[in-house]
Amino acid sequence: MTGWVAIVGLGPGAENLITPEVTQALAEATDIVGYIPYVARIAPRDGLTLHASDNRVELDRSRHALELASLGARVVVVSSGDPGVFAMAAAVLEAVENGAADWRDLDIRVLPGITAMLATAARVGAPLGHDFCAINLSDNLKPWSLIEKRLRLAAEADFAMAFYNPRSKSRPEGFERALMILQEACGDARPVIFGRAISTPEEHISIVPLTDARPEMADMRTMVIVGSSQTRIIKRSGAPLVYTPRSVAP
Ligand SMILES: C[S@@+](CC[C@H](N)C(=O)[O-])C[C@H]1O[C@@H](n2cnc3c(N)ncnc32)[C@H](O)[C@@H]1O
């Protein structure tokens, strides 16, 4: 049997947001490797072994997937959203670069998924319609000083900003600090979108001016999108629409 590794994105939660290409890889797999809640999204079946592991063991998990594939298994490594966005694709490639020489000859594919940023943006309209950046607000894998620097420079460059991992129970103060920096650097009431558990039964969306944004509006299941100075709200009888125009006047 020829082994392979597919590193796939399961999308933000809803079944119908998983791509057909990922569904096919899951159907062909002998082994699923991933973080516990993502592996829990895969239906068990005969001939499929589920390997669920804890959050902070990405490199061990990657090496395990590569070892299984080198023994002939058809391995799918699962991430939520897109596997290349703050997720397993980079971890597996890091393991390949630093691992056994024959891992480089394996059939390794990255299959994209719908990332939480795009799923959230689509729910409210088109807040990322012009230039934007995405920042992971967790300081588990980088120093907080770098996050602050990137926030200030992104605000100065007038990007719309999408924040992953905004706030966890173990580091509640980081997002509070991030909001203070943005309120100071942006100095206006541009829209901020809090999209929680998008495309799941617990979905909740709120849109507030930056001046009213509060840390407790976000948790680890929330995507936060801060508009640029150009971002606009269309008020109407139903939920408002948010968009960032395609052009900026010279
Ligand atoms: C480690 S990152 C993984 C991102 C994932 N690879 C992606 O492309 O969406 C986890 C963060 O993604 C965001 N996220 C993931 N799923 C979400 C959803 N359904 N709704 C809102 N935010 C979500 C949250 O900010 C969460 O803290």
The ligand as a MOL file (V3000), in Angstrom:
LIG
                    3D

  0  0  0     0  0            999 V3000
M  V30 BEGIN CTAB
M  V30 COUNTS 27 29 0 0 0
M  V30 BEGIN ATOM
M  V30 1 C -6.0290 28.0150 16.0570 0
M  V30 2 S -7.0890 29.0850 15.1550 0 CHG=1
M  V30 3 C -7.4380 28.0400 13.8140 0
M  V30 4 C -7.9480 28.7640 12.6160 0
M  V30 5 C -8.4170 27.8300 11.5020 0
M  V30 6 N -7.3130 27.0980 10.9230 0
M  V30 7 C -9.1580 28.6110 10.4220 0
M  V30 8 O -8.6280 28.6930 9.3070 0
M  V30 9 O -10.2440 29.1170 10.7060 0 CHG=-1
M  V30 10 C -8.5720 29.0390 16.1090 0
M  V30 11 C -9.3130 30.3630 16.0510 0
M  V30 12 O -10.0700 30.4420 14.8370 0
M  V30 13 C -11.2630 31.1610 15.0560 0
M  V30 14 N -12.3930 30.2830 14.7120 0
M  V30 15 C -12.3340 28.9960 14.3520 0
M  V30 16 N -13.5780 28.5230 14.0450 0
M  V30 17 C -14.4190 29.5590 14.2320 0
M  V30 18 C -15.8220 29.7220 14.0700 0
M  V30 19 N -16.6160 28.7290 13.6470 0
M  V30 20 N -16.3610 30.9350 14.3430 0
M  V30 21 C -15.5900 31.9650 14.7460 0
M  V30 22 N -14.2470 31.8660 14.8980 0
M  V30 23 C -13.6760 30.6880 14.6570 0
M  V30 24 C -11.2770 31.5940 16.5260 0
M  V30 25 O -10.6920 32.8880 16.5890 0
M  V30 26 C -10.3510 30.5540 17.1490 0
M  V30 27 O -9.7680 31.0420 18.3440 0
M  V30 END ATOM
M  V30 BEGIN BOND
M  V30 1 1 1 2
M  V30 2 1 2 3
M  V30 3 1 2 10
M  V30 4 1 3 4
M  V30 5 1 4 5
M  V30 6 1 5 6
M  V30 7 1 5 7
M  V30 8 2 7 8
M  V30 9 1 7 9
M  V30 10 1 10 11
M  V30 11 1 11 12
M  V30 12 1 11 26
M  V30 13 1 12 13
M  V30 14 1 13 14
M  V30 15 1 13 24
M  V30 16 1 14 15
M  V30 17 1 14 23
M  V30 18 2 15 16
M  V30 19 1 16 17
M  V30 20 1 17 18
M  V30 21 2 17 23
M  V30 22 1 18 19
M  V30 23 2 18 20
M  V30 24 1 20 21
M  V30 25 2 21 22
M  V30 26 1 22 23
M  V30 27 1 24 25
M  V30 28 1 24 26
M  V30 29 1 26 27
M  V30 END BOND
M  V30 END CTAB
M  END
